[in-house]
């Protein structure tokens, strides 16, 4: 696995782009439906959202500006650091086989693990292999 040196200057071609309005709208919709304080205030409905904004001394524009800025920062981090990280499917499979499965087996079969549903090593390994196949099929 190669991890870039974060102290090094970022490559000249790495520049975060401003998020599209559709990205900001999608994130805002998630917040309105999933953040516990918003769920309690019924932010999914426009009336509840407006009341929530007023109660917290916020405006729609301020929230969208914050989200736009946050998405831009996350985009930069993704571009800057993800490009230098390369993990092959074989390395992922090795991690599951050599590290994760043995640790999980010790937890399940240890005295502290009594009462848990027992898993065989084969089922843990099979789950790891399914995850590896799923990761390998995702675009880089």
VMD Tcl script that draws the C-alpha trace (Angstrom):
set ca {
  {0.00 0.00 0.00}
  {1.35 3.41 -0.95}
  {0.38 6.39 1.20}
  {1.45 9.86 0.03}
  {3.43 12.19 2.29}
  {0.88 14.74 3.57}
  {3.69 17.25 4.18}
  {4.56 17.27 0.49}
  {3.13 20.00 -1.69}
  {-0.06 18.90 -3.42}
  {0.30 18.13 -7.10}
  {-0.46 21.08 -9.34}
  {-3.37 19.24 -10.98}
  {-5.21 18.68 -7.67}
  {-7.77 21.37 -7.20}
  {-11.13 20.98 -5.57}
  {-14.00 22.18 -7.65}
  {-17.01 23.98 -6.30}
  {-19.86 21.54 -5.77}
  {-22.85 21.66 -8.06}
  {-26.11 23.00 -6.65}
  {-27.57 19.51 -7.06}
  {-24.91 18.15 -4.64}
  {-25.73 20.83 -2.09}
  {-29.46 20.13 -2.49}
  {-28.91 16.37 -2.06}
  {-26.89 16.85 1.13}
  {-29.45 19.29 2.49}
  {-32.24 16.79 1.81}
  {-30.26 14.14 3.74}
  {-29.82 16.49 6.68}
  {-33.50 17.38 6.76}
  {-34.48 13.69 6.84}
  {-31.71 12.12 8.95}
  {-30.27 14.52 11.55}
  {-32.05 13.68 14.82}
  {-32.77 17.32 15.72}
  {-34.31 17.83 12.29}
  {-36.33 14.64 12.51}
  {-37.80 15.82 15.83}
  {-38.62 19.21 14.27}
  {-40.16 17.56 11.17}
  {-37.67 19.28 8.86}
  {-38.68 17.03 5.99}
  {-41.71 19.31 5.67}
  {-41.04 22.87 4.53}
  {-42.93 24.33 7.50}
  {-40.87 22.28 9.97}
  {-37.63 23.22 8.19}
  {-38.45 26.94 8.33}
  {-39.31 26.69 12.01}
  {-36.05 24.81 12.66}
  {-34.03 27.49 10.86}
  {-35.74 30.26 12.80}
  {-35.31 28.47 16.14}
  {-31.56 28.12 15.48}
  {-31.08 31.63 14.08}
  {-30.15 30.26 10.64}
  {-31.14 31.08 7.09}
  {-31.46 28.80 4.09}
  {-28.64 30.71 2.40}
  {-26.32 30.35 5.39}
  {-26.92 26.59 5.56}
  {-26.35 26.19 1.81}
  {-23.15 28.27 1.97}
  {-21.87 26.10 4.81}
  {-22.73 22.89 2.92}
  {-21.11 24.17 -0.27}
  {-17.92 25.02 1.64}
  {-17.91 21.66 3.44}
  {-18.44 19.71 0.20}
  {-15.61 21.62 -1.43}
  {-13.25 20.77 1.44}
  {-14.27 17.10 1.32}
  {-13.72 17.09 -2.44}
  {-10.23 18.51 -2.00}
  {-9.36 15.93 0.65}
  {-10.67 13.15 -1.58}
  {-8.67 14.38 -4.58}
  {-5.50 15.09 -2.64}
  {-5.20 11.95 -0.58}
  {-7.15 9.26 -2.39}
  {-5.08 9.46 -5.56}
  {-1.95 8.29 -3.77}
  {-3.53 5.35 -1.99}
  {-3.51 2.13 -3.92}
  {-4.70 -1.11 -2.35}
  {-4.94 -4.17 -4.54}
  {-7.67 -6.81 -4.22}
  {-4.95 -9.28 -3.15}
  {-3.93 -6.98 -0.28}
  {-7.56 -6.71 0.82}
  {-8.01 -10.49 0.67}
  {-4.78 -10.95 2.64}
  {-5.97 -8.53 5.31}
  {-9.23 -10.43 5.74}
  {-7.52 -13.82 5.72}
  {-4.46 -13.01 7.87}
  {-5.69 -10.25 10.20}
  {-9.44 -9.78 10.45}
  {-10.58 -13.42 10.41}
  {-8.15 -14.61 13.11}
  {-9.08 -11.67 15.37}
  {-12.79 -12.30 14.85}
  {-12.36 -16.02 15.54}
  {-10.56 -15.28 18.81}
  {-13.40 -12.98 19.87}
  {-16.12 -15.49 19.03}
  {-14.40 -18.47 20.66}
  {-12.90 -16.73 23.70}
  {-14.56 -17.12 27.12}
  {-15.66 -13.48 26.86}
  {-17.42 -14.40 23.61}
  {-19.71 -16.98 25.26}
  {-23.32 -16.47 24.43}
  {-22.55 -15.04 21.02}
  {-23.64 -16.84 17.92}
  {-20.76 -19.09 16.88}
  {-19.31 -18.55 13.44}
  {-17.05 -20.96 11.68}
  {-13.83 -19.73 10.18}
  {-15.22 -20.67 6.78}
  {-18.23 -18.38 7.14}
  {-16.07 -15.45 8.25}
  {-13.67 -16.05 5.38}
  {-16.58 -16.38 2.96}
  {-17.98 -13.05 4.13}
  {-14.55 -11.48 3.68}
  {-14.25 -12.90 0.19}
  {-17.67 -11.49 -0.73}
  {-16.54 -8.09 0.50}
  {-13.32 -8.35 -1.50}
  {-15.23 -9.24 -4.66}
  {-17.58 -6.31 -4.06}
  {-14.68 -3.90 -3.57}
  {-12.86 -5.21 -6.62}
  {-15.93 -4.53 -8.75}
  {-16.19 -0.90 -7.64}
  {-14.64 1.70 -9.95}
  {-11.33 3.09 -8.70}
}
mol new
graphics top color blue
foreach p $ca { graphics top sphere $p radius 0.5 }
foreach p [lrange $ca 0 end-1] q [lrange $ca 1 end] { graphics top cylinder $p $q radius 0.2 }
display resetview
